[in-house]
Amino acid sequence: MQFQFNSDSSVMGTENVAERIETAVREKLSRFEDRLTRLEVHVSDENGAKGGGNDKSCTIEARPAGGKPLGVTEHAAKVDDAARRAAGTLAQRLERHFGKSDKHKHDARPDKVL
């Protein structure tokens, strides 16, 4: 599974932010790793230097193999918290997504015996 991290310049001021977020997101979504081709994480500070509560956002887009992308966005006061929330929300959506697809798979119909 490929992992792509994107951020604006105001978020990259903290040390190892990309590594911390990648580790947290991969850990939370590890059970889906064989079913996903790529994860894209976008973090930003929505109001820059002004400050304020819940102004950090994290958007995660997951690309299931052979399916349409799923995305979530979460906000928090810290970028790490926003990433953890987004990963949790995405895990729930992926669980529903893959649960539905697994539910609709059927065993082969046995041959009728006359």
Beta strands, then each sheet from edge to edge (+ up, - down):
strand 1: 2-7
strand 2: 36-45
strand 3: 56-64
strand 4: 70-76
sheet 1: 1+ 2+ 3- 4+
end
